[in-house]
Amino acid sequence: MFGLLRLPILMMIAFIVGVFFERSNQREVCETRGQWEDGLCVTDGTNE
């Protein structure tokens, strides 16, 4: 019974950690090409 409860809980934790990890990576990429404003990456519009 505990295994049936443990799996969804661990999956939710892994999903949330993955979301925060990806947001961190996007912020680092944005810092090299633009600026981070209100949760969005704003670039200067050039395609280099």
CHARMM internal coordinates of N, CA and C (Angstrom, degrees):
IC EDIT
DIST 1 N 1 CA 1.4494
DIST 1 CA 1 C 1.5254
ANGL 1 N 1 CA 1 C 111.11
DIST 1 C 2 N 1.3362
ANGL 1 CA 1 C 2 N 116.41
DIHE 1 N 1 CA 1 C 2 N -42.71
DIST 2 N 2 CA 1.4627
ANGL 1 C 2 N 2 CA 119.27
DIHE 1 CA 1 C 2 N 2 CA -178.74
DIST 2 CA 2 C 1.5218
ANGL 2 N 2 CA 2 C 111.18
DIHE 1 C 2 N 2 CA 2 C -64.80
DIST 2 C 3 N 1.3366
ANGL 2 CA 2 C 3 N 117.01
DIHE 2 N 2 CA 2 C 3 N -32.87
DIST 3 N 3 CA 1.4631
ANGL 2 C 3 N 3 CA 120.62
DIHE 2 CA 2 C 3 N 3 CA 178.55
DIST 3 CA 3 C 1.5153
ANGL 3 N 3 CA 3 C 112.49
DIHE 2 C 3 N 3 CA 3 C -62.85
DIST 3 C 4 N 1.3367
ANGL 3 CA 3 C 4 N 116.84
DIHE 3 N 3 CA 3 C 4 N -33.61
DIST 4 N 4 CA 1.4608
ANGL 3 C 4 N 4 CA 120.60
DIHE 3 CA 3 C 4 N 4 CA 178.52
DIST 4 CA 4 C 1.5247
ANGL 4 N 4 CA 4 C 111.63
DIHE 3 C 4 N 4 CA 4 C -69.69
DIST 4 C 5 N 1.2970
ANGL 4 CA 4 C 5 N 117.47
DIHE 4 N 4 CA 4 C 5 N -28.53
DIST 5 N 5 CA 1.4625
ANGL 4 C 5 N 5 CA 121.11
DIHE 4 CA 4 C 5 N 5 CA 177.16
DIST 5 CA 5 C 1.5212
ANGL 5 N 5 CA 5 C 111.72
DIHE 4 C 5 N 5 CA 5 C -85.73
DIST 5 C 6 N 1.3135
ANGL 5 CA 5 C 6 N 116.25
DIHE 5 N 5 CA 5 C 6 N -33.47
DIST 6 N 6 CA 1.4587
ANGL 5 C 6 N 6 CA 120.88
DIHE 5 CA 5 C 6 N 6 CA -175.88
DIST 6 CA 6 C 1.5184
ANGL 6 N 6 CA 6 C 111.89
DIHE 5 C 6 N 6 CA 6 C -68.61
DIST 6 C 7 N 1.3207
ANGL 6 CA 6 C 7 N 118.64
DIHE 6 N 6 CA 6 C 7 N -40.29
DIST 7 N 7 CA 1.4642
ANGL 6 C 7 N 7 CA 121.59
DIHE 6 CA 6 C 7 N 7 CA -176.86
DIST 7 CA 7 C 1.5258
ANGL 7 N 7 CA 7 C 112.64
DIHE 6 C 7 N 7 CA 7 C -60.31
DIST 7 C 8 N 1.3388
ANGL 7 CA 7 C 8 N 120.45
DIHE 7 N 7 CA 7 C 8 N -52.10
DIST 8 N 8 CA 1.4711
ANGL 7 C 8 N 8 CA 118.68
DIHE 7 CA 7 C 8 N 8 CA 178.99
DIST 8 CA 8 C 1.5262
ANGL 8 N 8 CA 8 C 113.42
DIHE 7 C 8 N 8 CA 8 C -63.20
DIST 8 C 9 N 1.3207
ANGL 8 CA 8 C 9 N 116.82
DIHE 8 N 8 CA 8 C 9 N -34.31
DIST 9 N 9 CA 1.4662
ANGL 8 C 9 N 9 CA 119.66
DIHE 8 CA 8 C 9 N 9 CA 178.56
DIST 9 CA 9 C 1.5186
ANGL 9 N 9 CA 9 C 110.37
DIHE 8 C 9 N 9 CA 9 C -65.58
DIST 9 C 10 N 1.3237
ANGL 9 CA 9 C 10 N 117.24
DIHE 9 N 9 CA 9 C 10 N -45.19
DIST 10 N 10 CA 1.4633
ANGL 9 C 10 N 10 CA 120.33
DIHE 9 CA 9 C 10 N 10 CA 178.51
DIST 10 CA 10 C 1.5238
ANGL 10 N 10 CA 10 C 111.60
DIHE 9 C 10 N 10 CA 10 C -65.76
DIST 10 C 11 N 1.3267
ANGL 10 CA 10 C 11 N 117.20
DIHE 10 N 10 CA 10 C 11 N -36.04
DIST 11 N 11 CA 1.4672
ANGL 10 C 11 N 11 CA 120.42
DIHE 10 CA 10 C 11 N 11 CA 177.59
DIST 11 CA 11 C 1.5285
ANGL 11 N 11 CA 11 C 110.95
DIHE 10 C 11 N 11 CA 11 C -65.56
DIST 11 C 12 N 1.3235
ANGL 11 CA 11 C 12 N 117.65
DIHE 11 N 11 CA 11 C 12 N -40.56
DIST 12 N 12 CA 1.4657
ANGL 11 C 12 N 12 CA 120.74
DIHE 11 CA 11 C 12 N 12 CA 177.54
DIST 12 CA 12 C 1.5213
ANGL 12 N 12 CA 12 C 111.12
DIHE 11 C 12 N 12 CA 12 C -64.40
DIST 12 C 13 N 1.3199
ANGL 12 CA 12 C 13 N 116.97
DIHE 12 N 12 CA 12 C 13 N -41.82
DIST 13 N 13 CA 1.4627
ANGL 12 C 13 N 13 CA 120.70
DIHE 12 CA 12 C 13 N 13 CA 178.78
DIST 13 CA 13 C 1.5214
ANGL 13 N 13 CA 13 C 110.05
DIHE 12 C 13 N 13 CA 13 C -63.38
DIST 13 C 14 N 1.3371
ANGL 13 CA 13 C 14 N 117.58
DIHE 13 N 13 CA 13 C 14 N -44.35
DIST 14 N 14 CA 1.4638
ANGL 13 C 14 N 14 CA 121.15
DIHE 13 CA 13 C 14 N 14 CA 179.46
DIST 14 CA 14 C 1.5289
ANGL 14 N 14 CA 14 C 110.94
DIHE 13 C 14 N 14 CA 14 C -63.55
DIST 14 C 15 N 1.3176
ANGL 14 CA 14 C 15 N 117.96
DIHE 14 N 14 CA 14 C 15 N -38.76
DIST 15 N 15 CA 1.4608
ANGL 14 C 15 N 15 CA 121.53
DIHE 14 CA 14 C 15 N 15 CA 178.97
DIST 15 CA 15 C 1.5253
ANGL 15 N 15 CA 15 C 110.88
DIHE 14 C 15 N 15 CA 15 C -64.91
DIST 15 C 16 N 1.3183
ANGL 15 CA 15 C 16 N 116.90
DIHE 15 N 15 CA 15 C 16 N -45.65
DIST 16 N 16 CA 1.4656
ANGL 15 C 16 N 16 CA 120.97
DIHE 15 CA 15 C 16 N 16 CA -178.96
DIST 16 CA 16 C 1.5214
ANGL 16 N 16 CA 16 C 110.77
DIHE 15 C 16 N 16 CA 16 C -64.49
DIST 16 C 17 N 1.3326
ANGL 16 CA 16 C 17 N 117.28
DIHE 16 N 16 CA 16 C 17 N -42.22
DIST 17 N 17 CA 1.4618
ANGL 16 C 17 N 17 CA 120.69
DIHE 16 CA 16 C 17 N 17 CA 177.41
DIST 17 CA 17 C 1.5249
ANGL 17 N 17 CA 17 C 110.01
DIHE 16 C 17 N 17 CA 17 C -62.60
DIST 17 C 18 N 1.3253
ANGL 17 CA 17 C 18 N 117.78
DIHE 17 N 17 CA 17 C 18 N -40.36
DIST 18 N 18 CA 1.4608
ANGL 17 C 18 N 18 CA 121.56
DIHE 17 CA 17 C 18 N 18 CA 178.21
DIST 18 CA 18 C 1.5142
ANGL 18 N 18 CA 18 C 112.60
DIHE 17 C 18 N 18 CA 18 C -63.39
DIST 18 C 19 N 1.3267
ANGL 18 CA 18 C 19 N 117.20
DIHE 18 N 18 CA 18 C 19 N -38.81
DIST 19 N 19 CA 1.4704
ANGL 18 C 19 N 19 CA 120.93
DIHE 18 CA 18 C 19 N 19 CA 178.20
DIST 19 CA 19 C 1.5245
ANGL 19 N 19 CA 19 C 109.96
DIHE 18 C 19 N 19 CA 19 C -63.78
DIST 19 C 20 N 1.3231
ANGL 19 CA 19 C 20 N 117.48
DIHE 19 N 19 CA 19 C 20 N -47.10
DIST 20 N 20 CA 1.4608
ANGL 19 C 20 N 20 CA 119.85
DIHE 19 CA 19 C 20 N 20 CA 179.90
DIST 20 CA 20 C 1.5246
ANGL 20 N 20 CA 20 C 111.65
DIHE 19 C 20 N 20 CA 20 C -65.55
DIST 20 C 21 N 1.3278
ANGL 20 CA 20 C 21 N 117.62
DIHE 20 N 20 CA 20 C 21 N -37.38
DIST 21 N 21 CA 1.4625
ANGL 20 C 21 N 21 CA 121.31
DIHE 20 CA 20 C 21 N 21 CA 178.05
DIST 21 CA 21 C 1.5221
ANGL 21 N 21 CA 21 C 110.57
DIHE 20 C 21 N 21 CA 21 C -62.96
DIST 21 C 22 N 1.3277
ANGL 21 CA 21 C 22 N 117.22
DIHE 21 N 21 CA 21 C 22 N -44.52
DIST 22 N 22 CA 1.4621
ANGL 21 C 22 N 22 CA 121.07
DIHE 21 CA 21 C 22 N 22 CA -179.30
DIST 22 CA 22 C 1.5264
ANGL 22 N 22 CA 22 C 111.22
DIHE 21 C 22 N 22 CA 22 C -67.56
DIST 22 C 23 N 1.3221
ANGL 22 CA 22 C 23 N 117.67
DIHE 22 N 22 CA 22 C 23 N -38.65
DIST 23 N 23 CA 1.4723
ANGL 22 C 23 N 23 CA 120.02
DIHE 22 CA 22 C 23 N 23 CA 177.22
DIST 23 CA 23 C 1.5203
ANGL 23 N 23 CA 23 C 110.50
DIHE 22 C 23 N 23 CA 23 C -62.62
DIST 23 C 24 N 1.3241
ANGL 23 CA 23 C 24 N 116.69
DIHE 23 N 23 CA 23 C 24 N -38.47
DIST 24 N 24 CA 1.4618
ANGL 23 C 24 N 24 CA 120.20
DIHE 23 CA 23 C 24 N 24 CA 177.99
DIST 24 CA 24 C 1.5217
ANGL 24 N 24 CA 24 C 110.57
DIHE 23 C 24 N 24 CA 24 C -64.09
DIST 24 C 25 N 1.3366
ANGL 24 CA 24 C 25 N 117.05
DIHE 24 N 24 CA 24 C 25 N -42.78
DIST 25 N 25 CA 1.4618
ANGL 24 C 25 N 25 CA 120.20
DIHE 24 CA 24 C 25 N 25 CA 178.38
DIST 25 CA 25 C 1.5181
ANGL 25 N 25 CA 25 C 111.29
DIHE 24 C 25 N 25 CA 25 C -63.83
DIST 25 C 26 N 1.3325
ANGL 25 CA 25 C 26 N 117.98
DIHE 25 N 25 CA 25 C 26 N -40.96
DIST 26 N 26 CA 1.4632
ANGL 25 C 26 N 26 CA 121.30
DIHE 25 CA 25 C 26 N 26 CA 178.95
DIST 26 CA 26 C 1.5232
ANGL 26 N 26 CA 26 C 110.90
DIHE 25 C 26 N 26 CA 26 C -64.08
DIST 26 C 27 N 1.3082
ANGL 26 CA 26 C 27 N 117.15
DIHE 26 N 26 CA 26 C 27 N -37.59
DIST 27 N 27 CA 1.4674
ANGL 26 C 27 N 27 CA 120.41
DIHE 26 CA 26 C 27 N 27 CA 178.98
DIST 27 CA 27 C 1.5298
ANGL 27 N 27 CA 27 C 110.45
DIHE 26 C 27 N 27 CA 27 C -65.29
DIST 27 C 28 N 1.3284
ANGL 27 CA 27 C 28 N 117.47
DIHE 27 N 27 CA 27 C 28 N -41.13
DIST 28 N 28 CA 1.4637
ANGL 27 C 28 N 28 CA 120.71
DIHE 27 CA 27 C 28 N 28 CA 178.77
DIST 28 CA 28 C 1.5209
ANGL 28 N 28 CA 28 C 111.20
DIHE 27 C 28 N 28 CA 28 C -64.23
DIST 28 C 29 N 1.3328
ANGL 28 CA 28 C 29 N 117.79
DIHE 28 N 28 CA 28 C 29 N -41.74
DIST 29 N 29 CA 1.4619
ANGL 28 C 29 N 29 CA 121.40
DIHE 28 CA 28 C 29 N 29 CA 178.42
DIST 29 CA 29 C 1.5237
ANGL 29 N 29 CA 29 C 109.87
DIHE 28 C 29 N 29 CA 29 C -65.76
DIST 29 C 30 N 1.3033
ANGL 29 CA 29 C 30 N 116.78
DIHE 29 N 29 CA 29 C 30 N -39.66
DIST 30 N 30 CA 1.4615
ANGL 29 C 30 N 30 CA 121.19
DIHE 29 CA 29 C 30 N 30 CA -178.86
DIST 30 CA 30 C 1.5270
ANGL 30 N 30 CA 30 C 111.01
DIHE 29 C 30 N 30 CA 30 C -64.24
DIST 30 C 31 N 1.3120
ANGL 30 CA 30 C 31 N 117.70
DIHE 30 N 30 CA 30 C 31 N -35.43
DIST 31 N 31 CA 1.4599
ANGL 30 C 31 N 31 CA 120.48
DIHE 30 CA 30 C 31 N 31 CA -179.31
DIST 31 CA 31 C 1.5209
ANGL 31 N 31 CA 31 C 112.01
DIHE 30 C 31 N 31 CA 31 C -63.31
DIST 31 C 32 N 1.3358
ANGL 31 CA 31 C 32 N 118.03
DIHE 31 N 31 CA 31 C 32 N -27.17
DIST 32 N 32 CA 1.4586
ANGL 31 C 32 N 32 CA 120.32
DIHE 31 CA 31 C 32 N 32 CA 179.34
DIST 32 CA 32 C 1.5200
ANGL 32 N 32 CA 32 C 112.43
DIHE 31 C 32 N 32 CA 32 C -83.48
DIST 32 C 33 N 1.3454
ANGL 32 CA 32 C 33 N 118.15
DIHE 32 N 32 CA 32 C 33 N -22.32
DIST 33 N 33 CA 1.4670
ANGL 32 C 33 N 33 CA 120.98
DIHE 32 CA 32 C 33 N 33 CA -174.75
DIST 33 CA 33 C 1.5169
ANGL 33 N 33 CA 33 C 114.42
DIHE 32 C 33 N 33 CA 33 C -118.30
DIST 33 C 34 N 1.2927
ANGL 33 CA 33 C 34 N 118.23
DIHE 33 N 33 CA 33 C 34 N -9.71
DIST 34 N 34 CA 1.4585
ANGL 33 C 34 N 34 CA 119.98
DIHE 33 CA 33 C 34 N 34 CA -176.80
DIST 34 CA 34 C 1.5107
ANGL 34 N 34 CA 34 C 110.44
DIHE 33 C 34 N 34 CA 34 C -170.17
DIST 34 C 35 N 1.3197
ANGL 34 CA 34 C 35 N 115.26
DIHE 34 N 34 CA 34 C 35 N -148.50
DIST 35 N 35 CA 1.4577
ANGL 34 C 35 N 35 CA 119.73
DIHE 34 CA 34 C 35 N 35 CA 178.04
DIST 35 CA 35 C 1.5205
ANGL 35 N 35 CA 35 C 110.00
DIHE 34 C 35 N 35 CA 35 C -135.78
DIST 35 C 36 N 1.3161
ANGL 35 CA 35 C 36 N 115.71
DIHE 35 N 35 CA 35 C 36 N 152.65
DIST 36 N 36 CA 1.4561
ANGL 35 C 36 N 36 CA 123.02
DIHE 35 CA 35 C 36 N 36 CA -176.36
DIST 36 CA 36 C 1.5267
ANGL 36 N 36 CA 36 C 107.79
DIHE 35 C 36 N 36 CA 36 C -95.71
DIST 36 C 37 N 1.3425
ANGL 36 CA 36 C 37 N 116.96
DIHE 36 N 36 CA 36 C 37 N 117.80
DIST 37 N 37 CA 1.4619
ANGL 36 C 37 N 37 CA 121.43
DIHE 36 CA 36 C 37 N 37 CA 179.76
DIST 37 CA 37 C 1.5252
ANGL 37 N 37 CA 37 C 109.82
DIHE 36 C 37 N 37 CA 37 C -131.22
DIST 37 C 38 N 1.3139
ANGL 37 CA 37 C 38 N 116.68
DIHE 37 N 37 CA 37 C 38 N 122.71
DIST 38 N 38 CA 1.4685
ANGL 37 C 38 N 38 CA 123.07
DIHE 37 CA 37 C 38 N 38 CA 176.48
DIST 38 CA 38 C 1.5251
ANGL 38 N 38 CA 38 C 112.91
DIHE 37 C 38 N 38 CA 38 C 51.56
DIST 38 C 39 N 1.3196
ANGL 38 CA 38 C 39 N 117.08
DIHE 38 N 38 CA 38 C 39 N 39.91
DIST 39 N 39 CA 1.4593
ANGL 38 C 39 N 39 CA 121.05
DIHE 38 CA 38 C 39 N 39 CA 177.64
DIST 39 CA 39 C 1.5073
ANGL 39 N 39 CA 39 C 114.78
DIHE 38 C 39 N 39 CA 39 C 82.28
DIST 39 C 40 N 1.3322
ANGL 39 CA 39 C 40 N 117.80
DIHE 39 N 39 CA 39 C 40 N 5.95
DIST 40 N 40 CA 1.4633
ANGL 39 C 40 N 40 CA 121.79
DIHE 39 CA 39 C 40 N 40 CA 179.51
DIST 40 CA 40 C 1.5155
ANGL 40 N 40 CA 40 C 109.95
DIHE 39 C 40 N 40 CA 40 C -124.64
DIST 40 C 41 N 1.3204
ANGL 40 CA 40 C 41 N 115.44
DIHE 40 N 40 CA 40 C 41 N 148.61
DIST 41 N 41 CA 1.4568
ANGL 40 C 41 N 41 CA 121.26
DIHE 40 CA 40 C 41 N 41 CA 176.96
DIST 41 CA 41 C 1.5253
ANGL 41 N 41 CA 41 C 108.73
DIHE 40 C 41 N 41 CA 41 C -89.94
DIST 41 C 42 N 1.3266
ANGL 41 CA 41 C 42 N 116.07
DIHE 41 N 41 CA 41 C 42 N 122.51
DIST 42 N 42 CA 1.4624
ANGL 41 C 42 N 42 CA 121.76
DIHE 41 CA 41 C 42 N 42 CA -179.97
DIST 42 CA 42 C 1.5211
ANGL 42 N 42 CA 42 C 107.18
DIHE 41 C 42 N 42 CA 42 C -112.06
DIST 42 C 43 N 1.3365
ANGL 42 CA 42 C 43 N 116.21
DIHE 42 N 42 CA 42 C 43 N 119.80
DIST 43 N 43 CA 1.4622
ANGL 42 C 43 N 43 CA 120.98
DIHE 42 CA 42 C 43 N 43 CA -179.94
DIST 43 CA 43 C 1.5173
ANGL 43 N 43 CA 43 C 109.79
DIHE 42 C 43 N 43 CA 43 C -105.54
DIST 43 C 44 N 1.3296
ANGL 43 CA 43 C 44 N 115.22
DIHE 43 N 43 CA 43 C 44 N 171.30
DIST 44 N 44 CA 1.4621
ANGL 43 C 44 N 44 CA 119.75
DIHE 43 CA 43 C 44 N 44 CA -178.60
DIST 44 CA 44 C 1.5232
ANGL 44 N 44 CA 44 C 112.39
DIHE 43 C 44 N 44 CA 44 C -83.25
DIST 44 C 45 N 1.3182
ANGL 44 CA 44 C 45 N 118.99
DIHE 44 N 44 CA 44 C 45 N -6.52
DIST 45 N 45 CA 1.4589
ANGL 44 C 45 N 45 CA 121.91
DIHE 44 CA 44 C 45 N 45 CA 174.10
DIST 45 CA 45 C 1.5103
ANGL 45 N 45 CA 45 C 115.39
DIHE 44 C 45 N 45 CA 45 C 96.84
DIST 45 C 46 N 1.3201
ANGL 45 CA 45 C 46 N 119.67
DIHE 45 N 45 CA 45 C 46 N -0.14
DIST 46 N 46 CA 1.4592
ANGL 45 C 46 N 46 CA 120.77
DIHE 45 CA 45 C 46 N 46 CA 178.26
DIST 46 CA 46 C 1.5175
ANGL 46 N 46 CA 46 C 109.75
DIHE 45 C 46 N 46 CA 46 C -88.76
DIST 46 C 47 N 1.3191
ANGL 46 CA 46 C 47 N 116.63
DIHE 46 N 46 CA 46 C 47 N 147.79
DIST 47 N 47 CA 1.4669
ANGL 46 C 47 N 47 CA 122.17
DIHE 46 CA 46 C 47 N 47 CA 179.31
DIST 47 CA 47 C 1.5180
ANGL 47 N 47 CA 47 C 109.11
DIHE 46 C 47 N 47 CA 47 C -108.77
DIST 47 C 48 N 1.2932
ANGL 47 CA 47 C 48 N 116.66
DIHE 47 N 47 CA 47 C 48 N 82.25
DIST 48 N 48 CA 1.4662
ANGL 47 C 48 N 48 CA 120.51
DIHE 47 CA 47 C 48 N 48 CA -179.54
DIST 48 CA 48 C 1.4991
ANGL 48 N 48 CA 48 C 110.10
DIHE 47 C 48 N 48 CA 48 C -110.93
END
COOR INIT
IC SEED 1 N 1 CA 1 C
IC BUILD
